[in-house]
Structure formats: structure tokens, C-alpha cells
Amino acid sequence: MTESTEKMTGARALIECLYREGVDTIFGYPGGVLLPIYDELYDADIRHILVRHEQAAAHAAEGYARATGKTGVCIATSGPGATNLVTGIANAYMDSIPMVVFTGQVPSSLLGNDAFQEANITGITMPITKHNYLVQDANELPKVIKEAFHIASTGRPGPVLVDLPKDITVQEIDFYYPDKVDLRGYKPTYQGNLQQVKRAASAIKESKNPVIYAGGGVISSDASKELRELAEKIKAPVTTTLTGMGGFPVEHELFLGMPGMHGAKYANYAIQESDLLIAVGARFDDRVTGKLKAFASNAKIIHIDIDPAEISKNVKVDIPIVGDAKWILQKLLKYAEPAQSEKWLDRIAHWKKVHPLHYVEPATGDGIKPQYIIEQITEACKDAIIVTEVGQHQMWAAQYFKFSEPRTFITSGGLGTMGYGFPASIGAKIARPDKVVFDIAGDGSFQMNSQELATAVQENVPVIVAVFNNGYLGMVRQWQELFHNRRYSATCIQNSVDFVKLAEAYGALGLRATKRDEVRPVIEEAIASGRPTVIDFVVEEEENVSPMVPAGAAINEILDLERKE
């Protein structure tokens, strides 16, 4: 343990702890009980990003974490400030993103008295955090913060909340910072069972129709290189989940695309026809599996995951390997031999040729298809970081952007949070100023956190928001069209806002494209501007995401929804 005789307040100790953890950026919104902390932040060598809503602080911290692999940090005051963080915390929890959340709290003497702006935030967030703390003695603060960062970033990552009563922040302590953390009840397994790894290698060698199914865990463990090497060595095609996009190069000949409800047909066919499914850092989400009883029913399943609770939770597996994906893939590379997959790869190549992702061009030559916008963004800036809101535009981004490296696709997977993308893109751009960052947005989702234009302008964060403006809550409208006889109940939002004027009102650049030949020029103008920019793309109103597997169906029971113009 590192000792120091220096005396300081709890607020100052918090800043010192953040220094020790390498924190350079914190996203937050001040309030009364946080005043001692914000007074210390005034002189601190830590960049504070003032958001315009606390929810945005959590999303921005997550975007920062996902773009870098570091732990994101956010802070908000007690009561409504803390409760406004809840959606962002839940989002990080569902997608296993490392984040430490600091909340102010009323003085300890008032806890439980329904004091002004009191909320039991540790109780509220217990189901959506890996762990949380209510600090009751400032002398414990360094130890708590050290543990919080350790828990958030190790094992299966996730958010940890630290609740700070105001009296704790002004209490004077003798500062120390622990050298290490030793939590008896928390010892994540990193090194998988070697015998299980050898069993997996034997199963691969015997396989004729192998498929690798990779999720966000591949990116969390920085195992993209090992994943590619394994796929090439054993000659197995790779499909990646929504949060796993970027974990395997899209243009690699072994890439199958995304599986599931809006996945490529050939990805779903390959899973259903496989005799061996190698799941790496994936949790068999319902949007991937469809009807569970019919999912990969003829396949032996290997499941590599650091969280033992995920093993056989949704789908029964034959060879479980608990541990870090990177470590296990490295060992598997040592023992694995090629599968007998020559005919299988020929069959998949045929499926790719017969069932490619495609869309129908508009009847009039000047209409804009959403998929075309994604293609043009790819051509204009192939190495961009793509962040998305939630809805149809999210699926088109996953389907059509040509991702080539990890941490370049940032999206809300498990929780499906509208309003996530814009603040997350601000966090990503602050983390990676060398990258062009696009927020692919719907006209519904963007309005949920459009106030963060003020943040982007004030902090000079030149993110580009590509609004797919179809005048509807598109994904809900699509379901209403398909399953509710086109009864568009509460999904039409046409003419609700002029996005160009909205951008200009905040001091950002506003652009608009209404014709196909205007798409590429506005994209290039936005990139060249170096300013926060909103592009209003007026797209086809009733374009559907295709393919689509209806809820409850097997993933090879696929609907074709391309509109015939």
C-alpha cells in the first residue's frame, strides 16, 4: 500500500485517485452536493465535459470507453441528477462496458430522511451495476475507488457506482492509495481449462461445417487478431453479433456478416446448417437465436466466455471454456488443426452469391435510399468510427458499412437505447480526436438528446450527425406495417423539426440532402468543415430493413422486404 502523510479533503482525494487511475476525461453535470468536488476539478489536470443532460454524461463516458478500451467516468449530483444516469448505466451493464459512475448524495446525517434531492441511488442501480458503494467514511474513499476501477475493468466489464455523501467530500483524511486490490469474493478466471481447449481442438478437426460466432467479448479482450488467425487456420467462416462488428474484417473472404433478426441470409443459413458452432464472447441473445429450439439444432457448441453465468444460460453447450477470449484463442491456435471444410466453404460462397445484401433503387433517380448513404460514408471515410442511435438506421449501418478494425462501431446492443448515439459519439471523438466520427441517427432518436449540440459546440467536438429523416419512428412503423395492417399509431413524426435550423441555432453546421446526387457532396463538406455538423438526409419514408426474421421464428425463416419500385 502506498502511504502519504499529506492531509486532504475527500474531494481532493477523489481527484488524486482519478490521477492514479490514469483518468484524463470526465463527463458530468454539477449540483449542490458536488460543489466541493467541482471546486477541486477547477484546478485539476482532468478535462471535464459539461453535458446538457446527465443521461448524456453516462452515454458519452461509454462512448469514450468503447473507443479506447479504458474505463469511462461520469459524475452527477444527488436525486434527479443521479436518477438521470440510470438509463446510461443500464446500457453499459447490458453491453458489458467498463464505467465508473460517481454520484453526489445528501449528507450522511440526512440519509433516509427524504431530504431535498435525496434518492437511494445504490438501491436503484443494484440490478444494473457490477457493484456499487455508498461511502460512509472518507478514509475508505481511496480503497473504494481503487476497487471500483478494478471491478469495472476486469472479468466481464461493467459499470460500478460510487455514491458520495457531501460530508464525505469535506472530511479531512491522511491520503493513501492502495497498490493492489484483493477481493476474496471476486476472482475472475482468465486462463481457461486446457483440457477443454484440447477438446475444442479435437471437435474442430472432426468438423465439416464449422462456424465461428463472435460477440462483443472479442473486442473487450482485444482478441480480434487471434480471432482472424484462428478462422484462417481452421478454415471456418465468421459471423459477428451487433456489438461484435469490427472484431473481424467485413471484406475478409471468411466473413459472414451479422446473424439473427436482421442478419445476412447466408449467416443465418450457415449457423442453421453448421455441425460445430464456436461461440466466442457472445451470449446467444434472442435477436440472434430466434426460436431457441430450432437454433443450430444439428451443431455441437463450443462456448468461450469469461462469465460462467453465460454458459448454457440460453443455449445448452457441449464444450464450455470459461476464461478470457484472447488467452483461450491463443491456446486454441496452438492445438487446433484445420477442419474438413472445403465443400462447406464452397456452399457458403454459393449462398453469398445467391442471397447478397441488397436494396432496390428508387423509381425516380433522385430519391435517397438509406443504405446508399451508408455506402457513401464508407467510400468517403472507410476508417471512420461509426456510432449509432437505435432503430432502422442502426441495422443499415451494421449491414452496409465496411468495418475493418475493432472499436470502430459503437452502438446500444442489449438495451436498445434511443438517444444513445449522439452523446456516445461525443465521447468517442474526445477519446479519438484523430478519427472522423459519425453518429448514424434517426429523426426520432436524435431528438432524444439533440441538446448535446451545445456540448459539442462549446467543447469544439466535430462529430457528424447523419440524420436519416423518414418522418417516422421507423422500426416501430415497420412492425406496424408488417404485423398491424399499416395502422401507424403514434409513429408519424413528419415535419416535427428543421434539423438544419436546429444545428444552426446551437452554432453547429447544418446541411441537407434531398436528392441522391447531393449525398456525397454534403458528406465531404461535413468532413472537411472540422465543425460539429448535422446532415438532414431526407430518405424514403417507408423503406424497410431487410432481411427480417419475425419474432419467435427460426432464423432461417426469413422475410424479404425490399420494396419493388
C-alpha positions as CSV (number, residue, x, y, z in Angstrom):
1,M,0.0,0.0,0.0
2,T,1.3,3.4,-0.9
3,E,1.2,5.7,2.2
4,S,1.3,9.5,2.3
5,T,1.3,11.8,5.3
6,E,-0.4,14.5,3.2
7,K,-3.7,15.6,4.6
8,M,-6.6,16.4,2.2
9,T,-10.3,16.5,1.9
10,G,-12.3,13.7,0.4
11,A,-13.0,15.8,-2.6
12,R,-9.2,16.3,-3.2
13,A,-8.6,12.6,-2.5
14,L,-11.1,11.8,-5.3
15,I,-9.1,13.8,-7.8
16,E,-5.8,12.2,-6.6
17,C,-7.4,8.8,-7.1
18,L,-8.5,9.7,-10.6
19,Y,-4.9,10.7,-11.4
20,R,-3.7,7.3,-10.1
21,E,-6.1,5.5,-12.4
22,G,-5.0,7.5,-15.5
23,V,-8.3,9.3,-15.9
24,D,-7.9,12.3,-18.3
25,T,-11.6,13.0,-19.1
26,I,-14.8,13.0,-17.0
27,F,-18.3,13.7,-18.3
28,G,-20.7,15.4,-15.8
29,Y,-23.1,17.9,-14.6
30,P,-22.7,19.8,-11.3
31,G,-25.1,20.2,-8.4
32,G,-25.2,21.4,-4.8
33,V,-23.8,18.4,-3.1
34,L,-21.0,18.2,-5.6
35,L,-19.7,21.7,-5.1
36,P,-16.6,20.5,-3.1
37,I,-15.7,18.1,-5.9
38,Y,-16.2,20.6,-8.7
39,D,-14.2,23.2,-6.8
40,E,-11.3,20.7,-6.9
41,L,-12.0,20.0,-10.6
42,Y,-11.5,23.7,-11.3
43,D,-7.7,23.3,-10.9
44,A,-7.4,19.7,-11.8
45,D,-5.5,18.4,-14.8
46,I,-8.6,16.4,-15.9
47,R,-10.8,17.5,-18.8
48,H,-14.4,17.9,-17.6
49,I,-17.0,17.8,-20.3
50,L,-20.2,19.7,-19.3
51,V,-23.1,17.8,-20.8
52,R,-26.6,19.3,-21.0
53,H,-28.4,16.3,-19.5
54,E,-27.0,13.7,-17.1
55,Q,-28.1,10.8,-19.3
56,A,-25.7,12.1,-21.9
57,A,-22.8,12.0,-19.4
58,A,-23.3,8.3,-19.0
59,H,-23.6,7.6,-22.7
60,A,-20.6,9.8,-23.5
61,A,-18.5,8.0,-20.9
62,E,-19.5,4.7,-22.5
63,G,-18.6,6.0,-26.0
64,Y,-15.2,7.0,-24.6
65,A,-14.7,3.6,-23.1
66,R,-15.7,1.7,-26.2
67,A,-13.5,3.8,-28.5
68,T,-10.4,3.3,-26.2
69,G,-10.9,0.2,-24.1
70,K,-10.3,2.4,-21.0
71,T,-12.8,2.8,-18.2
72,G,-15.2,5.7,-18.8
73,V,-16.0,8.1,-16.0
74,C,-19.1,10.2,-15.3
75,I,-20.5,12.2,-12.4
76,A,-23.8,13.7,-11.4
77,T,-25.4,15.3,-8.4
78,S,-27.9,13.6,-6.0
79,G,-31.5,12.9,-6.6
80,P,-32.6,13.7,-10.1
81,G,-29.1,14.1,-11.3
82,A,-28.3,10.5,-10.2
83,T,-31.6,9.0,-11.5
84,N,-31.0,10.7,-14.9
85,L,-27.9,8.5,-15.2
86,V,-29.8,5.2,-14.8
87,T,-30.5,4.5,-18.5
88,G,-26.9,5.1,-19.4
89,I,-25.8,2.8,-16.5
90,A,-28.2,0.1,-17.6
91,N,-26.9,0.4,-21.2
92,A,-23.3,-0.1,-20.1
93,Y,-24.3,-3.0,-18.0
94,M,-26.2,-4.8,-20.8
95,D,-23.3,-4.3,-23.2
96,S,-20.5,-5.1,-20.6
97,I,-18.7,-1.7,-20.9
98,P,-16.3,-0.6,-18.1
99,M,-17.5,2.6,-16.4
100,V,-17.2,4.2,-13.0
101,V,-20.1,6.4,-12.0
102,F,-19.8,9.0,-9.3
103,T,-23.0,10.4,-7.7
104,G,-23.3,13.1,-5.1
105,Q,-25.5,12.3,-2.1
106,V,-27.1,14.3,0.7
107,P,-25.0,14.5,3.9
108,S,-24.8,11.2,5.9
109,S,-26.9,12.6,8.7
110,L,-29.8,13.2,6.4
111,L,-29.8,9.8,4.7
112,G,-33.2,8.1,4.9
113,N,-35.0,11.4,5.9
114,D,-36.4,12.2,2.5
115,A,-34.1,15.2,2.4
116,F,-34.1,17.6,-0.6
117,Q,-32.7,15.8,-3.7
118,E,-32.2,12.5,-1.9
119,A,-32.6,9.3,-3.8
120,N,-31.4,5.8,-2.8
121,I,-29.3,5.5,-5.9
122,T,-27.3,2.5,-4.7
123,G,-30.6,0.6,-4.2
124,I,-32.0,1.8,-7.6
125,T,-28.9,0.7,-9.5
126,M,-28.2,-2.5,-7.7
127,P,-29.6,-4.6,-10.6
128,I,-27.7,-2.7,-13.3
129,T,-24.2,-2.4,-11.8
130,K,-21.5,-4.9,-11.3
131,H,-21.2,-3.4,-7.8
132,N,-21.9,-0.2,-6.1
133,Y,-20.7,1.7,-2.9
134,L,-22.2,4.2,-0.5
135,V,-19.1,5.7,1.1
136,Q,-19.6,6.2,4.8
137,D,-16.1,7.3,5.8
138,A,-13.7,9.4,3.7
139,N,-10.8,7.3,5.0
140,E,-12.2,4.5,2.9
141,L,-12.5,6.5,-0.3
142,P,-9.2,5.6,-1.9
143,K,-9.7,1.9,-1.3
144,V,-13.3,2.2,-2.7
145,I,-12.2,4.0,-5.8
146,K,-9.3,1.5,-6.4
147,E,-11.8,-1.4,-6.1
148,A,-14.4,0.4,-8.3
149,F,-11.9,0.7,-11.2
150,H,-10.7,-2.8,-10.7
151,I,-14.2,-4.3,-10.7
152,A,-15.3,-2.3,-13.7
153,S,-12.4,-3.2,-15.9
154,T,-11.7,-6.8,-15.0
155,G,-13.5,-10.1,-15.8
156,R,-16.7,-9.3,-17.7
157,P,-16.5,-5.5,-17.7
158,G,-19.4,-3.3,-16.5
159,P,-20.4,-0.2,-14.6
160,V,-19.6,0.4,-10.9
161,L,-21.3,3.3,-9.0
162,V,-19.8,5.2,-6.1
163,D,-22.2,7.3,-4.1
164,L,-20.6,10.2,-2.2
165,P,-22.5,12.0,0.6
166,K,-21.4,15.6,0.8
167,D,-19.9,15.3,4.3
168,I,-17.5,12.7,2.9
169,T,-16.2,15.2,0.4
170,V,-15.2,17.7,3.0
171,Q,-13.9,15.3,5.6
172,E,-10.1,15.5,6.0
173,I,-8.1,12.3,5.7
174,D,-4.5,11.2,5.6
175,F,-4.3,10.2,1.9
176,Y,-3.1,6.8,0.7
177,Y,-3.7,4.8,-2.4
178,P,-3.6,1.0,-2.4
179,D,-1.1,-0.7,-4.7
180,K,-3.4,-3.6,-5.4
181,V,-6.9,-5.0,-4.9
182,D,-7.6,-8.3,-3.2
183,L,-11.3,-9.1,-3.1
184,R,-12.0,-12.6,-1.7
185,G,-15.3,-13.0,-3.5
186,Y,-14.2,-11.6,-6.8
187,K,-11.5,-13.6,-8.7
188,P,-12.4,-13.7,-12.4
189,T,-11.0,-16.7,-14.4
190,Y,-8.7,-15.6,-17.2
191,Q,-6.9,-18.9,-18.0
192,G,-9.3,-21.4,-19.4
193,N,-9.2,-25.1,-18.7
194,L,-6.5,-26.6,-21.0
195,Q,-8.3,-29.9,-21.3
196,Q,-11.4,-28.1,-22.5
197,V,-9.3,-26.2,-25.0
198,K,-7.9,-29.6,-26.3
199,R,-11.5,-31.0,-26.5
200,A,-12.5,-28.0,-28.6
201,A,-9.5,-28.5,-30.9
202,S,-10.5,-32.1,-31.4
203,A,-14.0,-31.1,-32.3
204,I,-12.8,-28.6,-34.8
205,K,-10.6,-31.2,-36.5
206,E,-13.6,-33.5,-36.9
207,S,-15.9,-30.8,-38.1
208,K,-17.1,-30.4,-41.7
209,N,-19.4,-27.4,-41.3
210,P,-17.8,-25.1,-38.7
211,V,-18.9,-21.6,-37.9
212,I,-17.3,-19.1,-35.6
213,Y,-19.9,-16.9,-33.8
214,A,-18.1,-13.9,-32.2
215,G,-19.6,-11.3,-29.9
216,G,-18.6,-8.1,-28.1
217,G,-16.3,-10.1,-25.8
218,V,-13.8,-10.4,-28.6
219,I,-13.4,-6.7,-28.7
220,S,-13.4,-6.3,-24.9
221,S,-10.5,-8.7,-24.6
222,D,-8.6,-7.3,-27.6
223,A,-8.8,-10.7,-29.3
224,S,-9.6,-9.6,-32.9
225,K,-6.1,-10.6,-34.2
226,E,-6.4,-14.1,-32.6
227,L,-9.9,-14.5,-34.0
228,R,-8.8,-13.8,-37.5
229,E,-5.8,-16.1,-37.2
230,L,-8.0,-18.9,-35.8
231,A,-10.5,-18.5,-38.6
232,E,-7.8,-18.7,-41.2
233,K,-6.1,-21.6,-39.6
234,I,-9.1,-23.8,-39.2
235,K,-10.8,-22.5,-42.3
236,A,-14.1,-21.5,-40.6
237,P,-16.4,-18.7,-41.6
238,V,-17.1,-16.0,-39.0
239,T,-20.3,-14.2,-38.1
240,T,-20.2,-11.4,-35.6
241,T,-23.0,-10.0,-33.4
242,L,-24.1,-6.4,-33.5
243,T,-21.7,-5.5,-30.7
244,G,-19.0,-7.7,-32.2
245,M,-18.9,-5.8,-35.5
246,G,-15.4,-4.7,-36.3
247,G,-14.0,-7.7,-34.5
248,F,-13.4,-9.4,-37.9
249,P,-12.8,-7.5,-41.2
250,V,-16.0,-7.2,-43.2
251,E,-14.2,-7.7,-46.5
252,H,-12.4,-10.8,-45.4
253,E,-13.4,-13.8,-47.5
254,L,-14.4,-15.8,-44.4
255,F,-16.8,-13.1,-43.1
256,L,-20.4,-14.0,-43.0
257,G,-21.9,-10.7,-41.7
258,M,-24.2,-10.3,-38.8
259,P,-26.6,-13.1,-37.8
260,G,-30.1,-13.0,-36.5
261,M,-33.3,-11.0,-37.0
262,H,-31.8,-8.6,-39.5
263,G,-28.7,-10.6,-40.3
264,A,-27.5,-11.7,-43.7
265,K,-29.3,-14.7,-45.0
266,Y,-26.1,-16.6,-45.6
267,A,-25.0,-16.0,-42.0
268,N,-28.3,-17.5,-40.7
269,Y,-28.2,-20.4,-43.2
270,A,-24.6,-21.2,-42.1
271,I,-25.5,-21.3,-38.4
272,Q,-28.5,-23.5,-39.0
273,E,-26.6,-25.9,-41.2
274,S,-23.4,-26.0,-39.1
275,D,-22.2,-29.1,-37.3
276,L,-19.9,-27.1,-35.0
277,L,-20.7,-23.6,-33.6
278,I,-17.7,-21.9,-31.9
279,A,-19.1,-19.1,-29.8
280,V,-16.5,-16.5,-28.6
281,G,-17.5,-13.8,-26.2
282,A,-21.2,-13.9,-27.2
283,R,-24.3,-14.5,-25.1
284,F,-26.8,-16.1,-27.5
285,D,-29.1,-13.1,-27.4
286,D,-32.7,-13.6,-28.5
287,R,-32.2,-11.3,-31.5
288,V,-29.5,-13.7,-32.7
289,T,-31.1,-17.1,-31.9
290,G,-34.7,-16.6,-32.8
291,K,-36.6,-19.7,-31.9
292,L,-34.3,-21.4,-29.4
293,K,-35.4,-25.0,-30.1
294,A,-34.5,-24.5,-33.7
295,F,-31.2,-22.7,-33.3
296,A,-28.2,-24.6,-34.6
297,S,-30.0,-27.7,-33.7
298,N,-27.6,-30.1,-35.5
299,A,-24.4,-28.4,-34.2
300,K,-22.1,-29.3,-31.4
301,I,-21.5,-26.0,-29.5
302,I,-18.2,-24.7,-28.0
303,H,-18.8,-21.6,-25.8
304,I,-15.8,-19.4,-24.8
305,D,-16.8,-16.8,-22.3
306,I,-15.2,-15.1,-19.2
307,D,-18.6,-15.0,-17.4
308,P,-19.5,-18.5,-16.2
309,A,-23.1,-17.4,-15.7
310,E,-23.5,-17.2,-19.5
311,I,-22.6,-20.8,-20.1
312,S,-25.7,-22.7,-21.1
313,K,-27.9,-19.8,-19.9
314,N,-29.8,-19.6,-23.2
315,V,-28.5,-22.4,-25.3
316,K,-27.1,-25.7,-24.0
317,V,-23.4,-26.0,-24.9
318,D,-21.3,-29.2,-25.3
319,I,-17.8,-27.8,-24.6
320,P,-17.7,-24.8,-22.2
321,I,-14.5,-22.9,-21.7
322,V,-14.6,-20.2,-19.1
323,G,-11.9,-17.6,-19.4
324,D,-10.5,-14.6,-21.3
325,A,-11.2,-14.9,-25.0
326,K,-7.7,-13.7,-26.0
327,W,-5.9,-16.2,-23.8
328,I,-8.2,-19.1,-24.9
329,L,-7.9,-18.3,-28.6
330,Q,-4.1,-18.1,-28.3
331,K,-4.1,-21.6,-26.8
332,L,-6.6,-22.9,-29.3
333,L,-4.3,-21.6,-32.1
334,K,-1.6,-23.8,-30.7
335,Y,-3.7,-27.0,-30.6
336,A,-6.2,-26.6,-33.4
337,E,-6.0,-28.1,-36.9
338,P,-7.9,-27.3,-40.0
339,A,-11.5,-28.5,-40.2
340,Q,-12.7,-30.6,-43.2
341,S,-14.5,-27.6,-44.6
342,E,-13.6,-27.3,-48.3
343,K,-17.1,-28.2,-49.6
344,W,-18.7,-26.2,-46.8
345,L,-16.9,-23.0,-47.9
346,D,-17.9,-23.6,-51.4
347,R,-21.5,-23.9,-50.3
348,I,-21.3,-20.7,-48.3
349,A,-19.8,-18.9,-51.3
350,H,-22.8,-20.0,-53.3
351,W,-25.2,-18.6,-50.6
352,K,-23.3,-15.3,-50.7
353,K,-23.7,-15.1,-54.5
354,V,-27.4,-16.1,-54.5
355,H,-28.5,-14.2,-51.3
356,P,-26.4,-11.0,-51.1
357,L,-27.5,-8.0,-49.0
358,H,-29.1,-5.7,-51.5
359,Y,-31.8,-3.0,-51.9
360,V,-34.0,-1.7,-54.7
361,E,-33.0,1.6,-56.2
362,P,-35.8,4.3,-56.1
363,A,-38.2,4.5,-59.0
364,T,-37.1,8.1,-59.5
365,G,-33.4,8.6,-60.0
366,D,-33.1,11.3,-57.4
367,G,-34.6,9.6,-54.3
368,I,-32.3,8.7,-51.4
369,K,-32.2,5.2,-50.0
370,P,-30.7,4.9,-46.5
371,Q,-28.4,2.1,-47.5
372,Y,-26.9,4.3,-50.2
373,I,-25.9,6.9,-47.5
374,I,-24.0,4.2,-45.6
375,E,-22.2,3.1,-48.7
376,Q,-21.2,6.7,-49.5
377,I,-19.9,7.3,-45.9
378,T,-17.9,4.1,-46.3
379,E,-16.3,5.3,-49.5
380,A,-15.7,8.8,-48.2
381,C,-14.1,7.7,-44.9
382,K,-13.6,4.0,-44.6
383,D,-11.7,4.2,-41.3
384,A,-14.3,6.4,-39.5
385,I,-15.8,5.5,-36.1
386,I,-19.5,4.8,-36.6
387,V,-21.8,5.4,-33.7
388,T,-25.5,4.8,-34.0
389,E,-28.8,5.6,-32.3
390,V,-31.3,2.7,-32.2
391,G,-33.7,1.7,-35.0
392,Q,-33.6,1.0,-38.7
393,H,-30.6,3.2,-39.3
394,Q,-28.7,1.1,-36.8
395,M,-29.3,-2.1,-38.7
396,W,-28.4,-0.5,-42.1
397,A,-25.1,0.8,-40.6
398,A,-24.3,-2.8,-39.3
399,Q,-25.3,-4.3,-42.7
400,Y,-23.6,-1.9,-45.1
401,F,-20.6,-0.2,-43.5
402,K,-17.3,-2.0,-44.3
403,F,-15.7,-2.2,-40.8
404,S,-12.1,-3.3,-40.8
405,E,-10.9,-2.9,-37.2
406,P,-12.3,-3.2,-33.7
407,R,-13.6,-0.2,-31.6
408,T,-15.0,1.5,-34.8
409,F,-18.6,0.5,-34.3
410,I,-20.3,1.8,-31.2
411,T,-24.0,1.1,-30.6
412,S,-26.5,0.2,-28.0
413,G,-27.0,-3.5,-28.3
414,G,-28.7,-5.1,-25.3
415,L,-30.8,-2.2,-24.1
416,G,-31.6,-0.6,-27.4
417,T,-31.4,3.0,-26.1
418,M,-32.8,5.7,-28.4
419,G,-30.8,8.9,-27.8
420,Y,-27.6,6.9,-27.1
421,G,-25.7,7.7,-30.3
422,F,-25.1,11.4,-30.2
423,P,-23.6,11.7,-26.7
424,A,-21.7,8.4,-27.3
425,S,-20.2,9.9,-30.4
426,I,-19.1,12.9,-28.5
427,G,-17.3,10.6,-26.0
428,A,-15.8,8.6,-28.9
429,K,-14.5,11.7,-30.7
430,I,-13.0,13.1,-27.5
431,A,-11.3,9.8,-27.0
432,R,-10.1,9.5,-30.6
433,P,-9.6,13.0,-32.0
434,D,-7.6,11.5,-34.9
435,K,-10.7,9.7,-36.2
436,V,-13.7,11.0,-38.1
437,V,-16.8,10.1,-36.0
438,F,-20.3,9.8,-37.5
439,D,-23.5,9.4,-35.5
440,I,-25.9,7.5,-37.7
441,A,-29.2,8.7,-36.4
442,G,-33.0,8.5,-36.9
443,D,-35.1,11.6,-36.8
444,G,-36.8,10.2,-33.7
445,S,-33.7,9.0,-31.8
446,F,-31.7,12.2,-32.4
447,Q,-34.4,14.4,-30.9
448,M,-34.0,12.5,-27.6
449,N,-30.6,14.1,-26.9
450,S,-30.2,16.8,-29.5
451,Q,-29.5,19.3,-26.7
452,E,-26.0,17.9,-26.7
453,L,-25.3,20.0,-29.7
454,A,-24.5,22.7,-27.1
455,T,-21.9,20.4,-25.6
456,A,-20.3,19.6,-29.0
457,V,-20.1,23.3,-30.0
458,Q,-18.9,24.5,-26.6
459,E,-16.2,21.8,-26.4
460,N,-15.4,22.0,-30.1
461,V,-16.0,18.3,-30.7
462,P,-16.6,18.0,-34.5
463,V,-18.8,14.9,-34.6
464,I,-21.1,14.5,-37.7
465,V,-24.7,13.5,-37.2
466,A,-26.2,11.9,-40.2
467,V,-30.0,12.1,-39.6
468,F,-32.0,9.6,-41.6
469,N,-35.1,11.6,-41.8
470,N,-38.1,9.5,-42.9
471,G,-40.7,11.2,-40.8
472,Y,-41.4,8.1,-38.8
473,L,-40.2,6.1,-35.8
474,G,-39.0,3.8,-38.5
475,M,-38.5,0.4,-36.8
476,V,-41.8,0.6,-34.9
477,R,-43.5,1.7,-38.1
478,Q,-42.0,-1.3,-39.9
479,W,-43.5,-3.7,-37.4
480,Q,-46.9,-1.9,-37.7
481,E,-46.8,-2.3,-41.4
482,L,-46.0,-6.0,-41.3
483,F,-48.0,-7.1,-38.3
484,H,-50.6,-4.4,-37.6
485,N,-52.1,-3.8,-41.1
486,R,-50.2,-0.5,-41.5
487,R,-52.1,1.2,-38.6
488,Y,-49.4,3.7,-37.9
489,S,-50.3,4.6,-34.3
490,A,-48.2,7.3,-32.8
491,T,-45.2,6.7,-35.1
492,C,-45.6,9.6,-37.6
493,I,-43.3,12.5,-36.7
494,Q,-43.2,14.3,-40.0
495,N,-42.3,18.0,-40.1
496,S,-41.5,18.0,-36.4
497,V,-38.3,19.9,-36.6
498,D,-36.0,21.6,-39.2
499,F,-32.7,19.9,-38.4
500,V,-30.6,22.4,-40.3
501,K,-32.0,25.3,-38.3
502,L,-31.7,23.3,-35.1
503,A,-28.0,22.9,-35.8
504,E,-27.5,26.5,-36.7
505,A,-29.3,27.6,-33.5
506,Y,-26.7,25.9,-31.4
507,G,-23.8,27.2,-33.6
508,A,-23.2,24.0,-35.4
509,L,-23.2,23.4,-39.2
510,G,-26.5,22.3,-40.7
511,L,-26.6,20.6,-44.1
512,R,-29.4,18.9,-46.1
513,A,-29.6,16.4,-48.9
514,T,-32.9,15.7,-50.7
515,K,-31.5,14.1,-53.8
516,R,-29.2,11.2,-54.5
517,D,-26.5,13.3,-56.1
518,E,-26.4,15.6,-53.1
519,V,-25.4,12.8,-50.7
520,R,-21.7,12.5,-51.3
521,P,-21.0,16.3,-51.5
522,V,-22.6,17.0,-48.1
523,I,-20.7,14.1,-46.5
524,E,-17.5,15.5,-47.8
525,E,-18.4,19.1,-46.8
526,A,-19.1,17.9,-43.3
527,I,-15.8,16.0,-43.0
528,A,-13.9,19.0,-44.4
529,S,-15.6,21.5,-42.1
530,G,-14.0,20.4,-38.8
531,R,-17.1,21.5,-37.0
532,P,-20.0,19.8,-35.2
533,T,-22.4,19.1,-38.1
534,V,-25.9,17.8,-38.6
535,I,-26.8,16.5,-42.0
536,D,-30.5,16.1,-42.7
537,F,-30.9,13.3,-45.2
538,V,-34.5,13.2,-46.4
539,V,-34.9,9.5,-47.2
540,E,-37.6,7.1,-48.5
541,E,-40.4,7.2,-45.9
542,E,-41.4,3.5,-45.8
543,E,-38.1,1.8,-46.5
544,N,-37.8,-1.4,-44.5
545,V,-34.8,-3.2,-43.0
546,S,-34.4,-6.4,-44.9
547,P,-33.9,-9.3,-44.5
548,M,-36.0,-9.9,-41.4
549,V,-36.8,-12.9,-39.2
550,P,-40.2,-12.5,-37.5
551,A,-40.2,-12.6,-33.7
552,G,-40.4,-16.2,-32.5
553,A,-39.4,-17.8,-35.8
554,A,-36.3,-19.8,-36.6
555,I,-33.5,-17.7,-38.0
556,N,-33.7,-19.4,-41.4
557,E,-37.4,-18.4,-41.7
558,I,-36.6,-15.1,-43.4
559,L,-38.8,-12.4,-44.9
560,D,-37.7,-10.4,-48.0
561,L,-38.9,-6.8,-47.5
562,E,-37.3,-5.0,-50.4
563,R,-39.8,-2.6,-51.9
564,K,-40.3,-3.1,-55.6
565,E,-40.2,0.4,-57.1
